[in-house]
Amino acid sequence: MMYEALASFYDALVKDSAATQQWVDFVHAHSKGKKMLEVACGSGEITLALATDGYDVSALDLSSDMLTCAQEKDGSDRIIWKQGDMRDLSSWSLFDGILCFCDSLNYLLSKADVQAFFSQAYEHLNDFGVLLFDMHSQDRLSEFQEEYCEAGTVHGTPYEWTIQAEEDRIYHNFAFYDKDAHITLEQHIQRVYEPQWIKDQLEKLGFRVSIYTDFNLEGIHSGEKYFYVALKTGKES
């Protein structure tokens, strides 16, 4: 399963406090309520930052290893943590916002899975609640046409991390070497979707959709990520 080997190294490899603040600022800018559910919460950096800022946050992740890492952090007792699949939110109540960041939605490899998540999110939002998420841009497929390779040592463990795109998939391959030179391998696969198709699926459900590139550039432009603000419209009381 993904994130078994990577979980204990995840923050050391990708933690970025400045980027975490950008995601928090994005939530501030595009949501009004305070009751939030973050799906695919990972190691909980954004979750914890939101809780510190006064949000009532619940968090969901498919990986028990990542949840363990998150729950070991200061302030984790303020958050409801659950292991589960973003495609099934039936055990949750209603929220003012549902969040899915750090290109986590790209791990849904079929269109049916994406549609299932969007449908679940719509059903579990209050009227005028928002679904906020980001996804890899189309530019990432071009960026990784040639294999990217990173190697180093993390927590005293040598590692290699390669990224390569093929068609509409991005493949992340991790190799960790223990002191006896035994190798632990882990592969992550992400699918990159056409942004207009994503927008169409949201609008079919009744969301009002805005798209940004790299946090705050309105519309679809060259960049690393598309950010979606999907507002569940409802009737004023």
N, C-alpha and C positions, 0 to 999 in steps of 0.2 A: 504493500500500500504506500502511496505517496506520503512524504514527510515523516517516515519512520526514521531514516538515517539523517535526513536534513534538519529535522526539528531542532536538535540541540545546537546546531551551527547556524541556524537561520538568521538570528539577530546579528551575529558577528559578521555575516556575509552581506546583509542588505539593510540593516537598520540605518535610518536616516532621519534624525530628529527634525531637520528643516522640512523635509518632505511630509512627515507626519503632521506638522503644523499646517502645511498647505491643505491637506485633506480635512483637517479640523476647520480651517477657515472656509473651505468649500461648503461644509455642512452649515456653518454659521450663516453663510450668504444665501443659501437656498432652502432652508427649512425654518419653520416657525415654531413647531412644537418641540418638546423636550424628551418625549418617550421614544427611544430609538432601539431598533434591532440591527446589529451588524452581523451579516452572514459571512462565512469564510473569513472569520476574524483573525485567523493565524495566531501569531504570538501576542496579539492584544495591544500593540502599541497605540493604534488609533483608538481602540475601545477605551483604554485607560485614560488617554488624553481627553476624550470627550467626557468621561465620568468626572475628571478633575475640573472640567469647565462647567459642571453642574447639570449635565444631561443624565437622564434615567436610562441606563444602557443595559440591554441584554445582548448576549453574544452566542453565536453558533458556529461550529466548525466541524468538518467531517473527520479531522485528524485528532485522535485522543492525545497524541504526542505533542501536537502544537498547543492544545488546550492546557496540557500539564505545564508547559513552558509559560503560558500566559498567567495561569493561576499561581505561579510561584513569585509573581512580581508584586511590588508594593501597591496597595490600593485595589487589588483584585477582589477583595471581599465586598466591594461596593457593586459588583456586577454579577448578574445571573449568567452562568456559563452552561452551555449544553452541547453535547456532541450530537450532530445530526446533519441531514442533507438539506441544502437550500431549496431543493425541488419539492420538499414536503414540509410546509410550515403549519400543518394542521394542529399541532399541539400548542401553538402560540396564540395570543390574543391579538388585539389591534394596536397599531403603533402610529405615531406621527411621522416617522421616517424609517425606511428600511435601506440599509447601506451595504454596498458590496464593492470594496476597493482593491487596489493593488492588482489590477487585471485578473482578479479571481474568477470573474464570469467567463473568461476565456478557457477555463478548465471544463466548461460544459461543451462537449464535443459534438453534440447533435442539435439541430434546430429544434427538435421536439423538446429537448431538455431546457433550452433557453426559453421556449414558450411556456413550459411548465413553471419555471421559476417566475417569469413575469406574471403569470396568472395567479400564482400563490401570493406574490407580493401585492398585487392589486386587491386581493381578497382580505389581506391582513393589514391594510392601511385605513386609517380614519379618512373621512372626507377631507380633502385638501391636504392630505399627507403626501409625502414625496418618496419616490424611489430614486436614490442617488447611487450611481455606479460609474466605473470607468472600464475601458477596454483598450486593448492594443489597437493602434491605428494601422491602416494598410501599409504605411511606410515601414513598419517593423519587418514586414515580409521581405522588402528590398534590403533593409539593413542587414539582415541575417542570411542573405543568399550565400554569402561566404561565411564559413564557420567562424564564430567567435570563440576564443579559448582563453580561460583565466586559470592560473595555477598559483598556489601559495600554501600557507599554513594557517590553520584556524584552530584555536584552543590546543595548540601543539600537534594537530593532526594535518598531515599533508593532504591537499585536495586538488582536483581538477574539475572545472566547470566549463562545458561547451554548450553553445547555443547555435542552432541552425534551422533555417526555414525551408520547408518543402511544400509547394502548392499553398494551401491555406493553413498549414500547421507550423507551429514553432516547437522544436524539440530541445528541452533542457536535459543534459546528461551530467550527472554528478558522480564523481569517484572519490571515495575517502579511503586513506591508507592507514592501517593501524601500525603499531610498533613492530609487528612481525611481518609487515608488508602485505597483509591480507587486504583485499579490496572489497569495499561495500559500494555497490552501484545503485543508483536510483534515477529513474527517468520520469520527467514531467512533460506532458503534451498539452499544448494549448491550440485552440482554433481561433483564427482571426475572421471576423464576420464583416460583411459590407455594412457600413453605418446606416445606409438608407433602409436596409432590411430590418435592422434592429429598431429603428424609428417606426417603421410600418407596424411591427408586431406590438409595440407599446400603444400606438394610437388605436389599433383594432380593439384593444381592451378598454379604451376610454381615457387613457393618459393624455395629458397635454405635455408635449416634449420640447425641450430645448437641448441643444448640443454645444459643447465647448471643446476646444482643443487645448491640451496642457493647462488645465485648471480654469483659465479665465479669458481665453481668446474665443469670442463668440463665433459659432459656426464651425465648419469642417475645413481645416487647413493642414499644411504639413506639420508634423509633430509626432510625439511618441504615443500619446493617449487621447482618446475621445472621452469626454465626461458627459454623462446624460443626467438631466434633471427631468424626471417624469412625475408630473403632478396629477394626483387623483382628484378630478373635479367632482363636485357634489352639489347638492342643493342647499342654499343658505336656509337656516332655520328661521 
